[in-house]
């Protein structure tokens, strides 16, 4: 086990042995020695703080949305890659009062490389939720808090030269956030507006374009795009023709029409 005593490019020279009449040599090894890396504090040290080396962050896609405009909130857990994180549990679960919320399932909690405050960290995407504000004004988001166990390297090694760790339990919070929800503009607002906010494309397809008396057709109405699709219903069709149609049933975005 070698410990460098100076910085710079150091060379470990060849090792040479003779065995059974043969000479064997290793290749020289170059090692670049840089400034010392600051080790994490001992978790039993009274100066060790919960926020050192581990952070829970709530990233908000838009802090000034319109009423009913979807906002994505992503919670990310950053921690020093030298740490080992275990037994993560949520202790304070935000209720999102004043919002319609839809949580997005995360298939696998996996640590990837990330940056926090300009430094390299390991990052886990912990939770993702889409919020639809139902009220205007300053709307606070309750913080998400989690409890976890952290194994912190002490800087020492055991008999087998493996790094030693000490464990500590901590509770960390993403902190409170506030969204300033704006009312929808009144200028140009349709009289039958029901709250759909976003960019949408409507498509209408009829099974027939010509009908005889007593015949029926299927009218499929679909909508696609981005916005609060969960919070509005498809518009009912209207017919500007000198004929009478009766809507018999509406199911799964399909309208069945009969010619009277």
QUINOR-V432363 format. One record per run of one state. SS is the DSSP state (H for helix, E for strand, C for the rest). FROM is the first residue (numbers start at 1). TO is the last residue. If there is no record, write none. Layout:
ss = <SS | SS>
from = <FROM | FROM>
to = <TO | TO>
//
This chain:
ss = <C | E | C | E | C | E | C | E | C | E | C | E | C | E | C | E | C | E | C | E | C | E | C | E | C | E | C | E | C | E | C | E | C | E | C | H | C | E | C | E | C>
from = <1 | 8 | 13 | 16 | 20 | 22 | 26 | 29 | 34 | 54 | 61 | 66 | 67 | 70 | 80 | 84 | 93 | 99 | 105 | 111 | 117 | 119 | 134 | 137 | 142 | 145 | 158 | 163 | 174 | 177 | 183 | 198 | 207 | 216 | 228 | 229 | 232 | 245 | 252 | 254 | 260>
to = <7 | 12 | 15 | 19 | 21 | 25 | 28 | 33 | 53 | 60 | 65 | 66 | 69 | 79 | 83 | 92 | 98 | 104 | 110 | 116 | 118 | 133 | 136 | 141 | 144 | 157 | 162 | 173 | 176 | 182 | 197 | 206 | 215 | 227 | 228 | 231 | 244 | 251 | 253 | 259 | 260>
//
